[in-house]
């Protein structure tokens, strides 16, 4: 699985170091489908990652630091 950030039209991608069966993925919702423990674990990981990225963006914004897609990718690589 990969994450992609686009800031000011500049996209950057990074691996989450996770794999998932495409038949068990809801593209529209952006999360795994099902009720098994592996689904819950993956969805919790993705929610946590989203929350951390949003907090980081808010922190940069509050400090007046411009946010770039490279900054977000570098942040993801550290918090995984």
Secondary structure, DSSP 8 states (H G I E B T S, - for coil): -EEEEEETTEEEEEE-S----GGGEETTTTEE-SSSHHHHHHHHHHHHHHHHHHHHHHHHHHTT----HHHHHHHHHHH-
